[in-house]
Structures are given as C-alpha cells and as structure tokens.
Amino acid sequence: MRPRIAATDCGTYFHHESLRGQRYAHFFERLIYMPEFRPEDLSGLDALIVTCRTNADFLIPHRAAIRRFLGLGGTLVACGETDAHLWLDDVRWTSTPTNYWWWLKDKADSGLRPAAPQHSLFQHMTLADATWHFHGFFEPPAGAQSVIDLAGGGSILYDDRTSYGGRAIVMSLDPFYHHGSHFMPATTRFLDAFLPWLTTELIAPAA
C-alpha cells in the first residue's frame, strides 16, 4: 500500500509549484492549507512534511496535535525556515548568517560533511545533492542521528527515532522553496532523491 503523505501548503507560488507541479504532486495524498489547518487533518497519515517557510504561527497552536501524531508512530519532516524549535519539543536551534556565495571562492567549501555515510538516505543521494546553503544548525537530541553535519557546528539534517514515539527528520535545508522558485538546481536533485527515499522508508524502514 502506498504511504499516505501530507504536506503543508501556505498558498505561495513556490508551494504551488513544488506541491502541485507534475514532478512531485503524486507523492502527496493530502495538501494541508495552513490558514485552515485542523488537528483532524493529521488523521490517517503516515507522514507529514512541514515544507520550507511554513509560518510557525500556523503550527504553534497545534503543537500538541503534532506531538500526538508523532506519539502514534507518525513520521514528521520539518524543513528549513519553519522555526521548528518553536512548535516541536526537544529541537535545539542556532541561527547563523547565510552565505549564499561561498561557492565563488577559490577552493570553495560549503562546510557540510556526511555525518552518517551509512545512512539509507545516502543510498539515494550524494552530499552534493544536499549542498546549496543553510540557515543555521541543530544540536540533535540524545539518541538522534545526525545525517549531515556542519564542520565546526552542529547538524543541518538529523533523523530522530527516539524522542517522540514516531520519527522526526529535521533539517535547515529549504528545498521546496528553491525548487518552486526555479533556482538552485541542487534542491531539485535533493527532492528527486528525498521523496522516493521517504516513501521507501515508510514502507520498509532501513535499520
């Protein structure tokens, strides 16, 4: 049976393109228009993707419902620029200046490192597919696994299967925004890999 995945939709142009465009629309059983979000919208779902730049003001009043969804075994993906630390327990976040032009320097180095090369996500993508820029980093909770680290900092993508009863994948990357804005090609490669990987994980999680 195909997993039931929902994504948050704030009605912006980039949400419309990323969620309703031909490339990815088939991954989503339900789109949740956030100004009208109700806790019952989470009923029957296997996974909820909180897409890039979903305003935290829509999520904070429903943090108990989100925690309940996780407690029942659901999977939550919290994308970048959603202020997950304001609506999801146990998220520790440090905001940093964003360097959009690091790649113009000689011997350019994004600072990103694979923290868990054996993680199943890397069977679908390379680090280059997750490399454009970032807006800060996280300190993963005890027991969570960082998948991509920032050299000298914390995690920019971690996988937490211990804190909530379900699974939370938390990142400071913003692929839906950039794909839907038609710039930053790595973000399209990221989603080309991430969404099939998520679907596979919901069917048969890797160890």
TORTIDO-458242 format. One record per atom (N, C-alpha, C): residue in one letter; x, y, z. Coordinates in steps of 0.001 Angstrom, whole numbers, plus 524288, in hexadecimal, padded with zeros to 5 digits. Layout:
BEGIN
AXYZ/...
REM end
This chain:
BEGIN
M8034D7FB5280000/M800008000080000/M80370804E080000/R80210808B57FCDC/R8052780D797FC84/R80493810AD80186/P808E481294803B2/P8088F815BB80877/P8054681AA18079A/R802C381C4380BD2/R7FF7B820F180BAB/R802A18258D80DC0/I8045D828CA80A21/I807C182D3880B63/I804C58324680A75/A804F6835C280E43/A802AE83AF780DB0/A8070183F0480DDB/A805FB8438380B9C/A809B0847DA80BC4/A806C784CDE80CFD/T8096A8505080FC2/T8070C8555B81103/T80769858FF80C55/D8033D85BF580B8C/D802CC85F8D80720/D8010D864D680942/C80446868D480869/C802E786E1780A36/C800CC87181805DA/G8001286F4280137/G7FDB7872267FCF4/G8016C875977F9E6/T806868750B7FACF/T80A4E878377F7FB/T80B6F875C97F2A4/Y80DF8878D07EF53/Y80F4C876DB7EA20/Y812D68721A7EA69/F816938721B7EE21/F81A3E86DBC7EE49/F817B8868DA7F098/H81418869877F443/H81127864FA7F612/H80DD9862C77F199/H80B58866287EEB5/H80807864657EA67/H80B36861397E676/E80FB5863387E4F5/E812E7860847E10E/E8151585B607E32D/S8171285B757E7FA/S81985856C87EA27/S815988527B7EB60/L810FF853F87ED3A/L80D3A8501B7EF1E/L8093B84E7F7EB07/R8080F852077E76D/R80416850DC7E37D/R8065184FEF7DE0E/G80B46851417DD55/G80DC7850717D848/G80E4684AA67D70A/Q80EAC849807D221/Q80EA6844127D04B/Q81310840D47D29C/R81768843477D3D1/R81BFA840527D589/R81B1483D7B7DAB3/Y8185E83FF67DE76/Y817F783DBE7E3BA/Y8126B83CE67E5B1/A80E7C83EBC7E2FE/A8092483E877E516/A80778839037E687/H80965835197E3B5/H807A882FB67E4A9/H8099382D7F7E9D7/F80D3D8301D7EC5E/F80F1982E377F16F/F80B4782F737F5DA/F807C18332A7F510/F8049C835347F963/F7FEF1833777F8EA/E7FD1F830F67FD00/E7F79382F9C7FD32/E7F453834497FED7/R7F6AD837C1801EB/R7F3B183C138041F/R7F726840E480475/L7F51B8455F802FA/L7F7A184A5E803E0/L7F47084D46807F1/I7F71484F3580BE3/I7F470851C58103F/I7F544857A980FBF/Y7F12785A6D80E74/Y7F1788601E80DFF/Y7F1B58626681380/M7F6318648B814E8/M7F744865A581A5C/M7F3C6869BF81CEE/P7F1E586DC181A36/P7EE4F8714E81CE2/P7E94E86EAC81EB9/E7E82E86A0481CA9/E7E3718672D81E2D/E7E4BC86202820CB/F7E9758616A822B6/F7EB2785C7682502/F7E7E185AF4829BE/R7E664855F0829FB/R7E3A4853B482E6E/R7E68784ECB83021/P7E6A984D8C83525/P7E95B848D2836E6/P7E77B843E583426/E7E28A843AA832BE/E7E08883EFA8301C/E7E2DD83E4882AA8/D7E56B842538288D/D7E7FC841BF82379/D7EC7383DD5823B2/L7EE4C83C9982869/L7F291838E082904/L7F09A833428295D/S7EB908328D829A4/S7E94C82D5882A46/S7EA85829DF82599/G7EC4082528826B7/G7ED278214D822A0/G7F226821F981F93/L7F566825B88210A/L7FA35826AE81E2A/L7FEA78234082028/D80238821FE81CA0/D8071C81F8381E20/D80B648238D81F04/A80B2E827D581C07/A80F4A82BCF81C70/A80D138313281B4B/L80F498350581DE9/L80E1883A8781CF8/L8132983D4F81BB6/I8135783FF18173E/I817CF8433A815E2/I8164A848E8816DC/V818F484B5A81A7A/V81851850F981B5D/V81C24853A8817AB/T81A0C855A98136F/T81D5B8579D80F35/T81FEB85CCD81099/C8240285DFC80DBE/C82720862AF80E9F/C823BA8679180F17/R8253086AC3812DD/R822CE86FE1813AC/R81D0186FA281505/T81B4986B2F8171C/T8162486B0A81992/T8167886E4281E91/N813378722681F17/N81382875B982383/N81269872DF828A0/A815EC8737A82C61/A81552870DE8316A/A810528727683437/D80E3B8771883309/D80968878CF83592/D804D68753483452/F805108728782FE3/F8010586EBF82E98/F801A3869AF831AC/L806638688F8336D/L807A18638A835CF/L8078B863A983BC0/I809158680B83E05/I8098386860843BA/I80460866FE8467A/P7FFC9868CB844A7/P7FAF58676184765/P7F9B0861898472C/H7FC5485EAF843A8/H7FB1A8592D842DB/H7FFA38559D84455/R8032F8579B8478B/R807B985467848DD/R8062684F7984BCA/A801FA84FA684EE4/A8003C84AEF851A8/A7FE3D846D684DD2/A7FB7D84899849C0/A7F98A844EA845CF/A7FE0C84283842C3/I80206845A2841A6/I8069A843A083EE0/I8097D83FB38424D/R809FF840F68474A/R80C9383D4584AE2/R809668383E84B51/R8044D838B984B5B/R800FC8340E84B9D/R8019B830B1846B0/F801E98333E84235/F802C88307A83D45/F807E482D5C83D7E/L80BF782FD783F75/L810F182D1B8400C/L81087828AD84407/G80DCC829AA84841/G80D41825B684C49/G80A70820D684A74/L80733821718467A/L8046881D0084440/L8079281A3B84005/G80C7981BE083F5E/G80FE68193B83BAF/G8108E81BEA8367C/G80E82820AA835ED/G80EFA82376830FA/G8147E8256482FFD/T81579826B082B20/T81A7E828F282986/T819AC82EB48282F/L81CFA831FA82A4D/L81CCA8379682956/L821D683944826B4/V8216683C4282280/V825EA83EB282005/V8255684493820C9/A8290D846E582382/A828FF84C8882470/A82D3B84EFD8211C/C82BB4851D581D1A/C82F6F8544681985/C831688596E81BA5/G8351B85BB6818DE/G8378A8608981A95/G833E68652F81A81/E8353D8690481DC4/E8326586DF081E1F/E82CC086D2681FF7/T82BE88694C82354/T826C386886825B4/T826E78697282B9C/D82B7786ACE82DB3/D82C0386BBE8335E/D82A078672883684/A82BFE8628483536/A82A2085DC8837CE/A82AD885DF483DB5/H82EA7860E683F96/H82F938613B84536/H82B0D863E28480D/L827A38669784530/L8233486937847A9/L81E5B865C184809/W81E1F8618F8450A/W8196085E6084503/W81A598588B845B3/L81F54856F684627/L8209E85174846F3/L8243E850FE84B9A/D822C584DC784F5E/D825DF84D1E85416/D82B4184AEB852CE/D82F0284C4085625/D8344D849FA85603/D8377184B8A85135/V835F084FB584E8E/V83901851B184A2C/V83C5B8563584C25/R84175855B684B8D/R84524859C184D44/R847BE85C0F8486B/W846E98610F8479F/W8481E863A2842B2/W84BBA8684684388/T84F7F868E484017/T852D886D8083FFD/T8528586FEC83A92/S850BA874BA83A43/S8506E8778583549/S855C4879CC833F4/T8572A8799D82EF2/T85C2187BC882D34/T85B3A87F338286A/P85EC3882C58274A/P85E6A885A282250/P85EC6881C081DC8/T85C04882E08199D/T85C0587F6681517/T85FD48816D81104/N8638487E1280F91/N8675887F7780B94/N8657287D4D8065C/Y863328809E80334/Y8611687EED7FE29/Y8654987E4F7F9F8/W869EC880667FAFF/W86DD7880CB7F6DB/W872DC87DD67F81E/W872A487A2B7FBBE/W877508774B7FD46/W879F5874A97F89F/W876DF873137F4CD/W878E28700B7F061/W87C1B873487EC98/L87C2C878847ED49/L87F4487BDC7E9E6/L884F587C447EB9A/K8863087A547F041/K88B8087AC77F244/K88EFC8767A7F007/D8940A877837EFD2/D897C68737A7EE63/D8978286F0B7F25F/K897E486A437F072/K89794865A87F3D6/K892A4865E67F735/A88E58867207F4B0/A88963867DD7F77A/A887FA8631A7FAB7/D88626864187FF6C/D8849085FEC80305/D87F97861AE805BC/S87B6E85ED1804EB/S8766A860328075D/S8768485F7D80D3E/G87A1B85C4980F2D/G87A3D85B03814C0/G87708856438162D/L874248541D81276/L870D584F9A8139C/L8740084A8A81356/R872B1846F2816CD/R8755C841F481712/R8715983D99817ED/P872188390A81583/P86EA0834A3816AF/P86FD08329981C29/A86C118330D81FA4/A86CDE8314C82505/A86BE782B7C82599/A868C2829508221A/A86770823BA82252/A86750821A381CBB/P86BE2820A481A6E/P86C0C81EDE814FE/P86902819DC8140B/Q8682D816D081827/Q86556811EA817AF/Q85F6A812A3817DC/H85D998175A818E7/H857FC8184881948/H85561817298140D/S850AD8150A81442/S84E088136780F74/S84CFC817EB80BB8/L84CBB81CBB80DAA/L84BE78212B80A2A/L8503E8218F80622/F8550A82025807B3/F85978820818041B/F8599381C138001F/Q855E18188580074/Q8552F814BA7FC3F/Q852188171C7F7C2/H84FC481BAB7F8B0/H84C8481E4E7F4D2/H84EF98235C7F2D9/M85288825A37F5DC/M854C682AA87F45A/M85A6882AFB7F626/T85D1B82EEC7F41F/T86258830297F5F4/T86226835277F930/L866698364C7FBCC/L8669D83B297FECE/L865D483FDD7FB3E/A867B283F947F66B/A8671C843F27F2C4/A86164845357F1BF/D85DF98414D7F20C/D858658422D7F12B/D855D4845087F5BB/A8588A8455A7FA1E/A85684848257FEB4/A8599584D1F7FFB9/T85CA184EC87FBE8/T86028853377FCB6/T85E6C857DA7F96D/W85C5A85BCD7FC10/W85B91860F17F9B0/W85CE8865067FDD7/H859B4865C4801C1/H85B13868F88063E/H8579E8672C80AC3/F858638697E80F45/F8555A86808813E4/F8548D86CED81729/H850DB86CA181ABE/H84F578714281DC2/H8508D870B882393/G8532F86C8682502/G8547986B9082A6F/G8555F865CD82B40/F855DF8644783038/F856D785EC283150/F8541585D2B83659/F853B18580F83718/F85104855C383B96/F854DB852C683F00/E8537C85243843EE/E855FA84E808476E/E8522A849F484805/P853288458784570/P84F5E8413D8459D/P84E7E83F4E84B2C/P849BF83DB484C72/P848B883B7B8519B/P84BC5836738526F/A84C6A834F285751/A84F0A830078588C/A84C3F82B89855CB/G84F418284985339/G84D0C823CB8507D/G84BC7824C484AD3/A84B71829BE84936/A84A7582AFF843B8/A84F9082A8C840A9/Q84F0E829BB83B99/Q853A18291283841/Q8541B82DAA83484/S8586E8306B834D9/S8597483471830F0/S85AE8831BE82BD8/V858A68339982798/V859CC831738226D/V85DA6834F481F88/I85CF583A1982018/I8608083DE481DB0/I86200841E4821D9/D867098429C82282/D869188463D82660/D86B4B84B1D823C9/L86BD484F22826E4/L86EB4853D682572/L873E7853AD82846/A87824853EE8255E/A87D51853D6827CA/A87DCB8583882BCA/G87F3B856CD83080/G87FCB85AAC83497/G87AB085C6883703/G8764F85A1983538/G8713385B8E8374F/G86E2D856BB838F9/G8693A856A3837B6/G865E3852428391C/G863EC84F7C83447/S85EFF84DF483471/S85CA284AEB8303F/S8592684E6382CE7/I8593984D84827D4/I855678502E82482/I8511484C71822B8/L851B58476B823D3/L84D82843A6822D7/L84E4D83F1482687/Y84A5483E11829C4/Y84AC08399282D4A/Y845CA8365982D43/D846688317E82EF3/D8424882D8B82ED8/D8416E82BBD83474/D83CE582CEB83692/D83BC182BDA83C18/D8377B827BC83C85/R838FA8231383E19/R8353881EC883EC3/R8346F81D7384485/T83650820CC84809/T8362F81F7B84D9B/T8331082344850F7/S832488281084F4A/S8302D82C13852CC/S82A4482C348533D/Y8277682A3C84F4B/Y821E882B6E84EFD/Y81E47826B884E9F/G820608222784DB0/G81D0A81D9E84CA7/G81CAB81C75846DF/G81CDD8208B843AF/G81D2381FFB83E08/G8228A8218883C27/R822BB82422837B5/R827C6825878355F/R8279382B2C83385/A82B9782E22834C4/A82BF98338E83311/A831008344682FFA/I8307A8365B82B56/I834F7837A98280C/I8350A83D96827B4/V8390A83FE8829F2/V839358459482AAA/V83DDC847B7827AB/M83CF884BCD824A6/M8412D84DF182165/M840EE853E082138/S84566856408201B/S8458385BE281F2D/S845C485D1281959/L845528591E81614/L8452E859C48106B/L83FB185B4C80EA8/D83F5D85E3B80A63/D83A498603780895/D8394C85EC3802D9/P838E6859B1801AB/P838828580D7FC29/P8336A859787F97F/F82F00859447FC40/F82A0685A777F9B2/F829DC8602A7F7F3/Y82C23863977FB1F/Y82C38869207F9A6/Y82F4A869F47F4A0/H833FB867CD7F46A/H8374C868E27EFE2/H8357A865F97EB05/H833BA8611A7EBA0/H831A185E6A7E70E/H82CF48616C7E4DE/G8296F862FA7E848/G824C4865C17E68C/G825DD86B2B7E47E/S82A7286D427E5BE/S82C03872627E3CB/S82F3B871F57DECA/H8303E86D277DD1D/H8330B86C277D839/H838A886E2A7D849/F83B2386DCB7DCD9/F840C686E9D7DCDF/F8432986B527E133/M8482586A377E09E/M84B1F866CE7E405/M84A30861157E278/P84CA085F4F7DE2F/P84B9085A097DC21/P84C698559F7E000/A84FFD8564A7E3BB/A850DC8521D7E78A/A84BEA850E97EA9C/T84890854CB7EB58/T843DA853D67EE70/T8401A8502B7EB96/T84002850767E679/T83CC984CD37E37C/T83F15847627E3CC/R8443C846E57E364/R846B4841CA7E40A/R8459A83F9E7E97E/F845AF843127ED68/F8448C8415E7F2BC/F83F1683F057F316/L83B2E841C47F11F/L835D583FCD7F164/L8351183AFA7EDF8/D837CB83AC77E98E/D8378A836227E63D/D83948831467E92D/A83CD3831F67ECE7/A83EC082D9A7F003/A83BB982CFC7F520/F83AAB8316A7F7B6/F83871831327FCF9/F832EA82EF67FD02/L82FA28309C7F967/L82A3182ECB7F98B/L829BA828FA7F862/P82C7C826CB7F484/P82C67821157F3F4/P82EBE81E437F8AB/W832E78207D7FAE3/W8352681E187FF94/W8312E81DFF80400/L82E8882256804F2/L82AA3822878091E/L8265B81E838082E/T8249281E1D80365/T8208581A4B8021D/T82268814C980356/T8273981392801D8/T8296A80E68802EB/T829E080D76808BD/E82B998116380BA6/E82C31810CF8114F/E826EA80FD981400/L822D98123D81206/L81DB1811758146F/L81B9880BF98136E/I81D548099D80F28/I81BB28044180DF9/I81EFC8005481100/A824198011A810D1/A827B47FD5E81359/A82C62800618155C/P82C3A8025481A22/P830818057881C31/P835A98027D81C25/A839CF8053581AA6/A83EFF802E081AEE/A840C4802A382099/A844157FEFF821BF/A8460F7FE718271E/A8498C8030782876/
REM end
